[in-house]
Amino acid sequence: MSDFNKTDFTNPSTFILLGIPGLEAAYVWISILFCTMYDIAILGNFTILFIVRTEPSLHGPMYYFLCMLAISDLVLTTSTLPKLLSIFWFNSREIEFSACLTQLFFVHCFSGIESGIFVAMALDRYVAICDPLRHSTILTNPVVAKIGLAVVLRSVIFTLPYPFLARRWPYCRTNIIPHTHCEHMAVVKLSCTDIHISNYYGLFALSFGIGLDLFFISVSYIQILRDIFRLPTKDARLKTFGTCSSHLCAILAFYIPGLFSSLSYRFGHNVPLHFHILLANVYLLVPPMLNPIIYGVRTKQIRDRLLQLFTRKET
């Protein structure tokens, strides 16, 4: 084991993922829970994609953004869960250095893409409620495609420095990562040099990526709520606000565990390690699992289409 731990190297050929140190006795139960959540996420997001693709009435901006969210969720979960389950079930802890950096890139990139999609969906809700007569002329298909491309490009640009910086540092302490996947700070903390650049860049990306997204979403909803409260009747206010409820639930499910995970890793020095790791996995698993459920239950058009599919099968 010491050969793994203390070998002097600049760029290790492999890293060792420990999983969740301290909870080894519960791996079977944790793996069953995580595997169930992963299956629900895969089934739910593919169902959303199938319904939107086959139902012409759902070919609109909100549902295109929802499809982008579903694709992002599928990539985000699939980039981490198979390796996590191989650790729990087969004790397969090794991961190639290049594969580790690739996983790191996908996790952070698609987290950023998901955040950007929530901003785009907030814009859609803002235009639909505050300027409904121009909604179809403002958010045309080409505009939706350009917004989607901008979201992807922004996230790629913000994320590319992560693997480049991680590859730059010398690793001469250990190649053991106390985590279930290659998270940026978990990897660079293994370096035997000053990693302040990585730390500062991570905070910069968090502030100007996720932070700005939260700011734009907040501004959109302030304007939306202002217009909702101007409506003459309580029923009209509730009905209009109901069109935003799915989006708000998905935002809370994504940002709350994400911010706690990121900030606790940087500042929660007294927080137990297994709590850090569980929180990071909750962030990667729970939103992709909940998003199709939230939109399937709360969105009438998707709910009706699902009922039609089940009715046909029964018939």
C-alpha positions as CSV (number, residue, x, y, z in Angstrom):
1,M,0.0,0.0,0.0
2,S,2.9,2.3,0.7
3,D,3.8,2.1,-3.0
4,F,0.5,3.7,-3.8
5,N,0.8,6.3,-1.0
6,K,4.2,7.7,-1.1
7,T,5.6,7.3,-4.6
8,D,7.3,10.5,-5.8
9,F,5.8,11.5,-9.1
10,T,4.9,14.7,-11.0
11,N,1.9,13.3,-12.7
12,P,0.7,10.0,-11.3
13,S,-0.5,7.4,-13.7
14,T,-3.5,6.5,-11.5
15,F,-5.4,7.9,-8.5
16,I,-7.1,5.8,-5.8
17,L,-10.6,6.7,-4.9
18,L,-11.3,5.8,-1.3
19,G,-15.1,6.1,-1.5
20,I,-16.6,7.3,1.7
21,P,-14.1,6.7,4.5
22,G,-15.7,5.7,7.8
23,L,-18.9,4.3,6.2
24,E,-17.5,1.1,4.7
25,A,-19.8,-1.0,6.7
26,A,-22.8,0.7,5.2
27,Y,-21.6,0.5,1.5
28,V,-24.2,-2.1,0.6
29,W,-27.1,0.0,1.8
30,I,-25.7,3.3,0.4
31,S,-25.1,1.6,-3.0
32,I,-28.7,0.3,-3.1
33,L,-30.0,3.9,-2.3
34,F,-27.7,5.5,-4.8
35,C,-28.4,2.9,-7.5
36,T,-32.2,3.4,-7.0
37,M,-31.8,7.2,-7.3
38,Y,-29.7,6.7,-10.5
39,D,-32.3,4.4,-12.0
40,I,-35.0,6.9,-11.3
41,A,-33.0,9.7,-12.8
42,I,-32.2,7.8,-16.0
43,L,-35.8,6.6,-16.4
44,G,-37.3,10.0,-15.6
45,N,-35.1,12.1,-17.8
46,F,-35.4,9.7,-20.8
47,T,-39.2,9.8,-20.3
48,I,-39.1,13.6,-20.4
49,L,-37.1,13.6,-23.6
50,F,-39.4,11.0,-25.2
51,I,-42.6,12.9,-24.3
52,V,-41.3,16.2,-25.5
53,R,-40.1,14.7,-28.8
54,T,-43.3,12.8,-29.6
55,E,-45.8,15.5,-28.4
56,P,-46.0,18.4,-30.9
57,S,-47.8,20.6,-28.4
58,L,-44.7,20.6,-26.2
59,H,-42.4,21.9,-28.9
60,G,-41.9,25.3,-27.3
61,P,-39.1,27.2,-25.5
62,M,-39.9,26.0,-22.0
63,Y,-39.8,22.3,-23.0
64,Y,-36.7,22.7,-25.2
65,F,-34.9,24.1,-22.1
66,L,-36.4,21.2,-20.1
67,C,-34.8,18.7,-22.6
68,M,-31.5,20.5,-22.2
69,L,-31.8,20.1,-18.5
70,A,-32.7,16.4,-18.9
71,I,-29.6,15.8,-21.1
72,S,-27.4,17.7,-18.6
73,D,-28.8,15.5,-15.7
74,L,-28.1,12.3,-17.6
75,V,-24.5,13.3,-18.3
76,L,-23.9,14.6,-14.7
77,T,-25.1,11.4,-13.1
78,T,-23.5,9.0,-15.6
79,S,-20.1,10.7,-15.2
80,T,-19.9,9.7,-11.5
81,L,-22.3,6.9,-10.5
82,P,-20.9,3.9,-12.5
83,K,-17.5,4.5,-10.9
84,L,-19.0,5.0,-7.5
85,L,-20.9,1.7,-7.7
86,S,-17.8,-0.1,-8.9
87,I,-16.0,1.1,-5.7
88,F,-18.9,0.0,-3.5
89,W,-19.5,-3.4,-5.2
90,F,-16.2,-4.5,-6.7
91,N,-13.7,-2.5,-4.7
92,S,-12.4,-1.0,-8.0
93,R,-10.8,2.1,-6.7
94,E,-8.2,2.9,-9.3
95,I,-8.8,5.6,-11.9
96,E,-6.4,6.8,-14.6
97,F,-5.0,10.3,-14.1
98,S,-6.4,11.4,-17.5
99,A,-9.8,9.7,-16.7
100,C,-9.8,11.5,-13.4
101,L,-9.3,14.9,-15.0
102,T,-12.0,14.1,-17.6
103,Q,-14.4,13.2,-14.9
104,L,-13.5,16.4,-13.1
105,F,-14.2,18.4,-16.2
106,F,-17.6,16.7,-16.9
107,V,-18.8,17.1,-13.3
108,H,-18.0,20.9,-13.1
109,C,-18.9,21.6,-16.7
110,F,-22.4,20.1,-16.6
111,S,-23.1,21.5,-13.2
112,G,-22.4,24.9,-14.8
113,I,-24.6,24.1,-17.8
114,E,-27.4,23.1,-15.5
115,S,-27.1,26.4,-13.7
116,G,-27.2,28.3,-17.0
117,I,-30.3,26.3,-18.1
118,F,-32.1,27.4,-15.0
119,V,-31.3,31.1,-15.9
120,A,-32.7,30.4,-19.4
121,M,-35.9,28.9,-17.9
122,A,-36.2,31.9,-15.6
123,L,-36.0,34.2,-18.7
124,D,-38.7,32.1,-20.4
125,R,-41.0,32.5,-17.4
126,Y,-40.2,36.2,-17.2
127,V,-41.2,36.8,-20.9
128,A,-44.2,34.5,-20.6
129,I,-45.7,36.3,-17.6
130,C,-44.4,39.9,-18.0
131,D,-44.7,40.2,-21.8
132,P,-46.9,37.2,-22.9
133,L,-48.0,38.8,-26.3
134,R,-44.4,38.8,-27.5
135,H,-43.3,35.5,-26.0
136,S,-43.5,33.6,-29.3
137,T,-41.7,36.3,-31.2
138,I,-38.9,36.9,-28.6
139,L,-38.1,33.2,-27.8
140,T,-38.1,31.8,-31.3
141,N,-36.4,28.4,-32.0
142,P,-33.2,30.1,-33.3
143,V,-33.0,32.3,-30.2
144,V,-33.5,29.2,-27.9
145,A,-30.7,27.4,-29.8
146,K,-28.4,30.4,-29.4
147,I,-29.2,30.6,-25.7
148,G,-28.4,26.9,-25.3
149,L,-25.1,27.2,-27.2
150,A,-24.1,30.2,-25.1
151,V,-24.8,28.3,-21.9
152,V,-22.6,25.4,-23.1
153,L,-19.8,27.6,-24.3
154,R,-19.8,29.7,-21.1
155,S,-19.6,26.5,-18.9
156,V,-16.8,25.0,-21.1
157,I,-14.8,28.2,-20.9
158,F,-15.2,28.5,-17.1
159,T,-14.4,24.8,-16.5
160,L,-11.4,24.2,-18.8
161,P,-8.9,25.8,-16.3
162,Y,-9.8,23.2,-13.7
163,P,-8.1,20.2,-15.4
164,F,-5.3,22.3,-16.8
165,L,-4.5,23.7,-13.4
166,A,-4.8,20.2,-11.8
167,R,-2.4,18.7,-14.5
168,R,0.1,21.5,-13.8
169,W,0.6,20.8,-10.1
170,P,3.2,18.2,-8.9
171,Y,1.8,15.4,-6.8
172,C,4.4,14.0,-4.5
173,R,2.4,13.3,-1.3
174,T,-0.1,10.7,-2.2
175,N,-2.3,9.6,-5.0
176,I,-5.2,8.6,-2.7
177,I,-8.3,10.8,-3.1
178,P,-10.7,10.6,-0.1
179,H,-13.8,10.8,-2.3
180,T,-16.1,8.9,-4.6
181,H,-15.2,10.9,-7.7
182,C,-12.6,13.3,-8.9
183,E,-13.8,16.6,-7.5
184,H,-11.6,19.7,-8.2
185,M,-10.6,20.6,-4.7
186,A,-10.2,16.9,-3.6
187,V,-7.7,16.4,-6.4
188,V,-5.6,19.6,-6.1
189,K,-5.4,19.2,-2.3
190,L,-3.1,16.2,-3.0
191,S,-0.5,18.5,-4.6
192,C,2.7,19.3,-2.7
193,T,2.9,22.9,-3.9
194,D,1.0,26.1,-3.3
195,I,-2.5,25.7,-4.8
196,H,-3.9,29.1,-4.0
197,I,-4.4,29.8,-7.8
198,S,-6.7,26.8,-8.0
199,N,-8.5,27.8,-4.8
200,Y,-9.0,31.4,-6.0
201,Y,-10.0,30.4,-9.4
202,G,-12.6,28.0,-8.0
203,L,-14.0,30.8,-5.9
204,F,-14.0,33.1,-8.9
205,A,-15.8,30.5,-11.0
206,L,-18.3,29.9,-8.2
207,S,-19.0,33.7,-7.8
208,F,-19.1,34.7,-11.4
209,G,-20.8,31.5,-12.7
210,I,-23.3,30.2,-10.1
211,G,-23.4,33.6,-8.3
212,L,-24.3,35.6,-11.4
213,D,-26.9,32.9,-12.3
214,L,-28.5,33.2,-8.9
215,F,-28.5,37.0,-9.3
216,F,-30.2,36.9,-12.8
217,I,-32.8,34.3,-11.5
218,S,-33.5,36.5,-8.5
219,V,-34.0,39.6,-10.7
220,S,-36.3,37.7,-13.0
221,Y,-38.5,36.5,-10.2
222,I,-38.6,39.9,-8.6
223,Q,-40.1,41.2,-11.8
224,I,-42.4,38.2,-12.1
225,L,-43.7,38.6,-8.6
226,R,-44.2,42.3,-9.1
227,D,-46.4,41.5,-12.2
228,I,-48.2,38.7,-10.4
229,F,-49.2,40.9,-7.5
230,R,-50.7,43.4,-9.9
231,L,-53.2,40.8,-11.2
232,P,-56.8,41.7,-10.1
233,T,-57.9,38.4,-8.5
234,K,-56.4,35.9,-6.1
235,D,-57.2,33.0,-8.5
236,A,-55.4,34.7,-11.3
237,R,-52.4,35.3,-9.1
238,L,-52.3,31.7,-7.9
239,K,-52.7,30.3,-11.4
240,T,-49.9,32.5,-12.8
241,F,-47.6,31.7,-9.9
242,G,-48.4,28.0,-10.4
243,T,-46.7,28.1,-13.9
244,C,-43.4,29.0,-12.0
245,S,-43.7,26.4,-9.2
246,S,-41.9,23.6,-11.0
247,H,-39.0,25.9,-11.9
248,L,-38.7,27.2,-8.4
249,C,-38.7,23.7,-6.9
250,A,-36.0,22.5,-9.3
251,I,-33.9,25.6,-8.5
252,L,-34.0,24.9,-4.8
253,A,-33.2,21.2,-5.3
254,F,-30.1,22.2,-7.4
255,Y,-28.6,25.2,-5.7
256,I,-29.1,24.5,-2.0
257,P,-27.0,21.2,-1.8
258,G,-24.6,22.6,-4.5
259,L,-23.7,25.7,-2.5
260,F,-23.5,23.8,0.8
261,S,-21.2,21.2,-0.9
262,S,-18.9,23.8,-2.5
263,L,-18.6,26.1,0.5
264,S,-18.2,23.3,3.1
265,Y,-15.3,21.9,1.1
266,R,-13.5,25.2,1.2
267,F,-14.4,26.5,4.6
268,G,-15.9,23.6,6.6
269,H,-12.6,22.4,8.1
270,N,-14.4,20.9,11.2
271,V,-17.1,19.1,9.2
272,P,-16.6,15.3,9.1
273,L,-15.1,14.0,5.8
274,H,-17.9,11.5,5.2
275,F,-20.4,14.4,5.4
276,H,-18.5,16.3,2.7
277,I,-18.6,13.3,0.4
278,L,-22.2,12.4,1.1
279,L,-23.2,16.1,0.4
280,A,-21.3,16.1,-2.8
281,N,-23.1,13.0,-4.0
282,V,-26.5,14.3,-2.9
283,Y,-25.8,17.4,-5.1
284,L,-25.0,15.2,-8.1
285,L,-27.8,12.7,-7.6
286,V,-30.9,14.3,-6.0
287,P,-31.6,17.1,-8.6
288,P,-31.3,14.8,-11.6
289,M,-33.7,12.4,-9.8
290,L,-36.1,15.1,-8.7
291,N,-36.3,17.3,-11.9
292,P,-38.3,14.8,-14.0
293,I,-40.6,14.1,-11.0
294,I,-41.1,17.8,-10.3
295,Y,-41.9,18.6,-14.0
296,G,-43.9,15.4,-14.5
297,V,-46.2,16.1,-11.5
298,R,-46.4,19.9,-11.7
299,T,-46.7,20.4,-15.5
300,K,-50.2,19.5,-16.8
301,Q,-49.1,18.9,-20.4
302,I,-46.4,16.3,-19.4
303,R,-48.7,14.8,-16.8
304,D,-51.5,14.4,-19.4
305,R,-49.2,12.9,-21.9
306,L,-47.9,10.4,-19.4
307,L,-51.4,9.3,-18.5
308,Q,-52.2,8.8,-22.2
309,L,-49.2,6.6,-22.6
310,F,-50.2,4.4,-19.6
311,T,-53.8,4.3,-20.7
312,R,-52.8,3.0,-24.1
313,K,-50.6,0.3,-22.6
314,E,-53.4,-0.8,-20.4
315,T,-55.8,-0.9,-23.3
